Amino acid sequence: DARTAAVIRMRALGDPDVALPGGPERALDAWRPWRSYALRHLALGGGA
């Protein structure tokens, strides 16, 4: 699915600018070209 492909792009291929489908893509536009890192930070609880 699209989410799995996005995670592979982030983790295996090292793409620094991936927004997960269904995620807050519009809110993360300001983080371009580092959206992958921003999403990882938020997923690890750094957004609290």
NORRAKA-V809210 format. One record per residue. RES is the residue in three letters. SS is DSSP state (alpha for helix, beta for strand, coil for the rest). PSI is psi in whole degrees, -180 to 180 (* if undefined). Layout:
# NORRAKA-V809210
res: [RES/RES]
ss: [SS/SS]
psi: [PSI/PSI]
This chain:
# NORRAKA-V809210
res: [ASP/ALA/ARG/THR/ALA/ALA/VAL/ILE/ARG/MET/ARG/ALA/LEU/GLY/ASP/PRO/ASP/VAL/ALA/LEU/PRO/GLY/GLY/PRO/GLU/ARG/ALA/LEU/ASP/ALA/TRP/ARG/PRO/TRP/ARG/SER/TYR/ALA/LEU/ARG/HIS/LEU/ALA/LEU/GLY/GLY/GLY/ALA]
ss: [coil/alpha/alpha/alpha/alpha/alpha/alpha/alpha/alpha/alpha/alpha/coil/coil/coil/coil/coil/coil/coil/coil/coil/coil/coil/coil/coil/coil/coil/alpha/alpha/alpha/alpha/alpha/coil/coil/coil/alpha/alpha/alpha/alpha/alpha/alpha/alpha/alpha/alpha/coil/coil/coil/coil/coil]
psi: [176/-34/-42/-43/-39/-42/-40/-43/-41/-52/-50/-38/-9/25/118/-4/67/131/128/139/135/0/-175/57/-43/-40/-26/2/-33/-19/-3/139/30/32/-34/-43/-39/-44/-40/-43/-46/-39/-30/6/9/-10/1/*]
